[in-house]
Amino acid sequence: MQLPAELTAKNVTRHELLGLKVGVEWKHGKQKGLSGVVVGETRNMLIVQSPKGKKLFPKAACVFSFELPDGSRVKVDGAVILGRPEDRLKKVVKRW
């Protein structure tokens, strides 16, 4: 199975996230308005380069708002992108 070449709102959960601009909100309202560029990803964390340095965000506890190359924004619950990046790219997502 090949990945779609173009990044869209429908395939963002199955696409590479590195280099995308992202806004982060905690599900439980701790902090809002944090933003930056995705520079790394692990199974449970998203690493974001902000003006104040690199910040690590747990995927399960956050909602991410990614800015796509066409300028549109899409909100994704961190639980949907939970898992190793290389395994997530293979996973079939029915609904999110």
KEKEMI-80842 format. One line per field, with one value per residue: x, y, z of N, C-alpha, C in turn. Coordinates in steps of 0.001 Angstrom, whole numbers, plus 500000, padded with zeros to 6 digits. Layout:
! KEKEMI-80842
neast c(X, ...) .
nnorth c(Y, ...) .
nup c(Z, ...) .
caeast c(X, ...) .
canorth c(Y, ...) .
caup c(Z, ...) .
ceast c(X, ...) .
cnorth c(Y, ...) .
cup c(Z, ...) .
//
This chain:
! KEKEMI-80842
neast c(500835, 500610, 501424, 499429, 500631, 500137, 499493, 496602, 493577, 492189, 494087, 496018, 496548, 497823, 500159, 503499, 504530, 506577, 508018, 505673, 503671, 502316, 499713, 499092, 496892, 496028, 494059, 492791, 492766, 495068, 497150, 497033, 497335, 499989, 502533, 504368, 506887, 506824, 509409, 510209, 509225, 507946, 506781, 504877, 505074, 505135, 507462, 508080, 509362, 509533, 509466, 510732, 512307, 512754, 509887, 508182, 505326, 502788, 501092, 498618, 497391, 496805, 495402, 495983, 496574, 497156, 498867, 498416, 500246, 498766, 497704, 495418, 493902, 493843, 492316, 493449, 492914, 495186, 495198, 494532, 496800, 498540, 501225, 504019, 505683, 506359, 504703, 502198, 501894, 501255, 498839, 495307, 492859, 489597, 487683, 487913) .
nnorth c(498832, 502173, 505402, 508366, 511012, 513692, 515885, 516029, 517041, 514720, 512663, 513245, 511925, 509647, 510412, 511791, 513821, 515538, 518747, 520149, 522982, 523480, 523751, 523452, 522089, 521268, 518521, 518716, 521363, 522664, 524221, 526536, 527600, 527110, 526814, 525834, 524148, 520833, 518747, 516270, 512881, 510396, 507211, 507923, 510669, 514036, 516137, 519486, 522392, 525409, 529031, 529297, 527092, 523463, 521519, 518864, 516974, 514931, 512638, 511409, 513140, 515529, 517831, 518404, 520961, 521047, 522831, 522682, 522302, 523708, 525779, 525404, 524377, 521606, 519850, 517374, 514709, 513648, 510954, 509593, 509629, 508206, 506016, 504329, 506234, 504972, 502738, 503895, 505027, 502875, 502035, 501624, 504007, 504309, 506182, 509506) .
nup c(500000, 499115, 500329, 500106, 498079, 498499, 501180, 503016, 504771, 505258, 505234, 507126, 509530, 508745, 507647, 507361, 510038, 510666, 510453, 510104, 511003, 514211, 516621, 520086, 522466, 525747, 526783, 529221, 529834, 530900, 529633, 526952, 523544, 522889, 520458, 517488, 515540, 514380, 515284, 515976, 516815, 518917, 520179, 522133, 522409, 521109, 519684, 519801, 518360, 519770, 520137, 522598, 522872, 522650, 523192, 524808, 524218, 525490, 523495, 524107, 525908, 524689, 522244, 518908, 516541, 513339, 510782, 507438, 504294, 502344, 503743, 505254, 508381, 510621, 513237, 515452, 517585, 520001, 520742, 518461, 516868, 518337, 518964, 517343, 514830, 512359, 512399, 512571, 510065, 508513, 509494, 509161, 509266, 510232, 511153, 512467) .
caeast c(500000, 501391, 500838, 499148, 501748, 499718, 498983, 495273, 492938, 491737, 495179, 497054, 496888, 498644, 501236, 504633, 504186, 507763, 508063, 504393, 503386, 501310, 499252, 498844, 496003, 495878, 492659, 492235, 492808, 496226, 497769, 496503, 498044, 501373, 502670, 505723, 507070, 507122, 510787, 510454, 508060, 508162, 505527, 503923, 505345, 505396, 508484, 507765, 510323, 508832, 510443, 511442, 513055, 512015, 508905, 507655, 503912, 502251, 500032, 497347, 496823, 496717, 494741, 496928, 496016, 498229, 498695, 498820, 500956, 497854, 497276, 494284, 494246, 493037, 492502, 493565, 493078, 496457, 494987, 494440, 498152, 499341, 501944, 505261, 505396, 506432, 503533, 501017, 501784, 500674, 497539, 494124, 491991, 488255, 487071, 488586) .
canorth c(500000, 503400, 506577, 509457, 511949, 515013, 515948, 516633, 516882, 513331, 511702, 513789, 510953, 508603, 511084, 512264, 515072, 516377, 519961, 520851, 523921, 522862, 524385, 522392, 522355, 520132, 518106, 519086, 522812, 523198, 525296, 526699, 528567, 526755, 526488, 525687, 523246, 519463, 518388, 514878, 512132, 509064, 506468, 508595, 512099, 514868, 517113, 520722, 523495, 526674, 530113, 529138, 525838, 522238, 521098, 517527, 516890, 513570, 512571, 511003, 514196, 516792, 517963, 519121, 521663, 521086, 523686, 521935, 523135, 524579, 526854, 525010, 523793, 520445, 519437, 515928, 514228, 512949, 509511, 509044, 509487, 507479, 504871, 504645, 506871, 504035, 501862, 504712, 505249, 501668, 501775, 502097, 504736, 504346, 507475, 510296) .
caup c(500000, 499032, 500955, 499183, 497999, 498935, 502546, 503094, 506079, 505414, 505417, 508010, 510572, 508138, 506930, 508159, 510710, 510845, 509649, 510086, 512081, 515072, 517850, 521059, 523593, 526651, 526876, 530516, 529972, 531622, 528868, 525601, 522734, 522597, 519040, 516981, 514404, 514802, 514938, 516324, 517241, 519463, 520287, 523005, 522527, 519940, 520053, 519086, 518516, 519972, 520308, 523870, 522871, 522352, 524190, 524587, 524546, 525407, 522492, 524700, 526746, 523945, 520946, 518055, 515395, 512349, 509606, 506251, 503310, 501594, 504628, 506085, 509684, 510985, 514629, 515601, 518956, 520114, 520854, 517102, 516313, 519321, 518412, 516637, 513542, 511240, 512452, 512313, 508626, 507927, 510093, 508457, 510175, 509678, 511495, 513498) .
ceast c(500889, 500658, 500514, 500284, 501387, 499119, 497658, 494711, 492511, 492876, 496268, 497461, 497768, 499850, 502350, 504302, 505366, 507728, 506760, 504310, 502229, 500977, 498850, 497908, 495940, 494400, 492007, 492426, 493980, 496814, 497137, 497384, 499511, 501477, 504133, 505738, 507440, 508532, 511104, 509189, 508504, 506802, 504474, 504061, 505507, 506365, 508305, 508830, 509520, 509877, 511266, 512229, 512170, 511111, 508401, 506211, 503450, 501062, 498670, 496659, 496579, 495850, 495651, 496191, 497147, 497874, 499266, 499508, 500048, 497296, 496098, 494780, 493301, 493369, 492486, 493746, 494353, 496319, 494929, 495828, 499100, 499978, 503199, 504936, 505398, 505265, 502259, 500806, 501125, 499227, 496407, 493210, 490621, 487583, 487923, 487923) .
cnorth c(501243, 504523, 507619, 510473, 513303, 514955, 516696, 516421, 515439, 512368, 512187, 512782, 509831, 509181, 511468, 513634, 516025, 517575, 520728, 521837, 523338, 523773, 523269, 522891, 521097, 519793, 518602, 520564, 523394, 524405, 525339, 527677, 528271, 526364, 526403, 524768, 521869, 519105, 516937, 514216, 510781, 508387, 507260, 510111, 512758, 515956, 518341, 521768, 524785, 527782, 529991, 527838, 524647, 521877, 519713, 517483, 515443, 513546, 512304, 512131, 515503, 516672, 518857, 519748, 521869, 522038, 522942, 522859, 524072, 525716, 526505, 524388, 522628, 520054, 517922, 515612, 513401, 511444, 508851, 508807, 508782, 506258, 505314, 505225, 505884, 503051, 502632, 504930, 504067, 501444, 502359, 502747, 504840, 505692, 508181, 511625) .
cup c(500000, 499743, 499899, 499223, 498603, 500337, 502557, 504495, 506315, 505697, 506374, 509086, 510042, 507410, 507896, 508741, 510859, 509903, 509600, 511246, 512887, 516245, 518799, 522151, 524441, 526741, 528160, 530834, 530732, 530902, 527487, 524854, 522490, 521133, 518656, 515780, 514943, 514330, 515272, 516819, 517778, 519566, 521059, 523063, 521159, 520404, 519162, 519404, 518604, 520100, 521596, 523954, 522554, 523523, 523809, 525065, 524445, 524447, 523124, 525462, 526003, 522700, 520116, 516880, 514388, 511218, 508413, 505253, 502516, 502457, 505520, 507388, 509964, 512421, 514701, 517082, 519013, 520209, 519478, 516511, 517277, 518676, 517685, 515263, 512382, 511235, 512136, 510814, 507934, 508363, 509242, 509486, 509536, 509919, 512516, 513642) .
//
